[in-house]
Amino acid sequence: AALPSGPENRTDIKEAAQPILRPLFSRVCYDAPLRILCVHGYRQNGSTFREKTGALRKLLKKRVELVFVSAPHRLPPPPGNTAEESGTGAGPGDEDPRGWWFSDTEARSFDAGQECEESLGLEESVDTVKGAVKEFGPFDGILGFSQGAALVAMLCFLQEQKLEPEFCFRFAILVAGFCSACSQHQRYYKGPPLTTPSLHIFGAEDRVIPERMSKDLLPVFHDPQILTHPGGHFVPAASAHRQTYQDFLQRFQ
């Protein structure tokens, strides 16, 4: 289920709460699914990311329950047919595109490779995730895609520094992740490696977040697990990937 964002959608949140919260009663069961909060990429939202991860839900079947949250920052539709972080290269087809922060504070846009002194919007995004955890948690783990994966790395830092007591994720899955190029964010990558168990996934043909950028994030975590695939900018869910996902998740069930 995708979580609506913003106070204007309070009625929608109440309606969504029933299917989201119902599985909590099964947490006492040994075979209860792991609850994972999913953080979408730039120019996506919770609903569109849910659609793009249907194959992953089918691959893992009853092992996980994926809950989707939308970023707080709305974006203008991209001009023309661009291949930004839609996951399929169909950016203009995504309704209500959103982002977690902007690297260009004046244009209110984001480019993973853009170096900048300050960003815009990260604090509100941390609050959005915190609100989702408070209202719809607890969650066993967190999964992020692209800009969302970069955010997940920052959230793991905040959790381990005990700066956000609401966060208690037992593991993190980062798909097409990267280190932010913003000077303001470099504090998230300093100090000893993060001990949150992590699975890092990236594609050899990813043209949005090149493989080298995802590899640069690996030293931020202690003993990172890795899943590579020959494709591009998407969450892989072929049968060949099932065992890696299952082996990683089995540690927490």
N, C-alpha and C positions, 0 to 999 in steps of 0.2 A: 504494500500500500504506500502511496506517496502522500507525504504530509503537506497540507496547504500551508502557506506562510503569509504572515501579515494579519493584523487585527481585523481587516475587513472580511476575513474568511473564517471567523470564529465558528459560525454554524457548520461550515464544511469540516472543520477540525473535529467537532463533536460527532458528526456523522461518520467520519473516517476512524474515529477512536474505537468503535466496536470491532471491526475486523482486525484492527491492529492489536488491540489489547486482549482479545479473546484467547490467543494461544498462551498467554501468561499462566493460565490455570494448569497447563501441561508441563510447566517447568519442573514439577516434582517428579515427573516420569523420567526414567533413565534415558529413554530415547527421545527426549524433547529436542526440538530443533534449536540450533544456535541462532540467536537473534542478532542480526548484523545491520547497523545503520549505514546507509549508502549515500555517498556524497558525490554528486554529479560533476561533470566537466563544464568548462566555460561554454556559454551559449546553449546550455541544456537547462532542464529543471527536473524536479523529482519525478514527474510523470513521464517525460520523454526518456529519462534514464531508465525508468522501470521498463518501458517498452523495449529498449535496446539491450536489456539484460534478461530477456525472456529465455534465451537459450541457456544461460547460466542457471537460472532457477530450475529449468527442466533437467539440466545435467546433474544437479545436486539433489533434486527431488525433495524428500522430506528432511534432509539433513540441516537445512537452514531456513530461516524466515528473514527475508530482506525487507527492510523498511526504508523508505526514501524521503529525503528532506530536500527542500528547495532553498537555494541561496537567496538572500534578502535583496540583492541588487538587480533590478530589471535593466535590460539592454535594448537599444534600438535594433530593429531587424538589420542584418548585414546587407549592404548593397550588392546586388548581383548574385551570382552563384559562387559563393566561396566555400572553401573546404576547412572551415575552422573546426573547433572541437565538438562536432556533432556526433562523432563516433562512426558515422557512415559517410561523411563528406557532404551531407545534405542539410547544411546549416540553415538555409532559408526556410526549410520545411518545418523546423521546430518552432512551436508556438511558445510565447512568453519566455524568450531566452533570458538567462540570468548568469551572474558571475559572483565569485566569492571575494575578489578584490580587483582593483584596477592598477595597472602599472603606469598608465598615463593618466594622471589626476585631472588634467584639463579636458582631454577628449573623453574621459571615462571609458577607456578601452584597455584591453589586456593583450600582451604578447609575452609568451614564456621566455623569450630570449632578450627582452628589453631590459637593459640595466637602468635602474632609477634609484634616486636617493630615498624617496618616500612613496608609499602606496596609499590607496584610498579604499576604505571599506572593510579591512580585515577584522577590526574589532567587532563590527556589527555581525560579521559572519560567525565569529567565535560565539557570540551571544545567541545566534540562531541555532547552532548545534547544541549549545548548552540548554536552550529551551526545549529542543526536541528530546534530549536525554531526560530532562526533568519530567516532561509530560508523557512521553511514550516509552521510556526506558523501564527496566534496565536493559542494556545491550551487552552481549558477550564480546562483540568485536565491531570494527568499523572498516568499511571498504570505500576507497576513493578512486576516482578516475580522472587522470590528467590534472587540471588545476585542483580538482577535488582531492587527488592523491597528494599533491603538494601541501594542501591544507591539512590532510590527515597527519602528515609528518610533523607539522607544527603543533597539532593537537596532542600528539604523543609526547612532545617535548613539554607542553604545559602540564600534562598529566603527571609525568615523572618528576617535574619540578614542584609538584603539589600546588600549582598556581590556580588550578581549576578543580576543586574537590568533586564536582559533579561527574568528571570523567573517570571512568574505571574500566576502560576497554582492556580485555585480556589479550587481544591480538589485533593486528592491522593488516589489511590487504591493499596494496598500492599498485594500481594499474596505470602504466604510462606516467609514473610520477617523475618529479624533478625537484631540484633545489631552486627556490625563488632567487631571481637575479637582483632583487631589491636590497639595497644596503640596509634598510630598516629591518629586514628579516634575517640577517646573518646570525643574529643571536641564537636562532633556533638550531643552528648547525655547529655550535661551539660546545666544548666540553666533552665528556666521555660519551661513547656511543649509547644510543637509547636501547634499553633492554626489553621493550615491548616486542614480543615475538612478531615477526613480519614476513609476509610473502610479497615479493616484488615481481610484477609481470610486465613484460614489454615486448614489442614486436620489432623484428629486424627491418621491416619495411615501413615503419612509422615515419611519416613525413611531417607530422605536426609536432610531436615530441620525439626527436631522434633517440635511438638506442643509447647513445653516449650520454645524453642528459639523464636518462633513467639510471644508468650505471653510476653517475656521479652522486646519486642519492644513497647508494648502498652503504658507504662507510658511516653514514649517520646512524645506522642501526647495527647492533651486535648480532652476529651470526644470521644475516638475512637469508631467507630461503628465496630461490629464484625460479621463475617459470618463464621461458622464452618461447616465442612462437614466430613463424615465418611471415606473419601478416602485418597489417598496418595499425591504425589508431582505433582500436576497439577492445572490448573485453572478450578474450577468447573463451570459447566454451565447446570445443570439439571433444569427441570421445577420448582422443589422445591426451587431453588435459585433465580428465576426471581424476586419475590416480594422484596427481600432484595436489589438486585441491583437497581430495579426501584425506591424504596423508597429513596435510597441514592442519585441517580442521579436526581430525580425530584426536589431536592432542588436547582439545578443549571440550570434548563431549563426555 
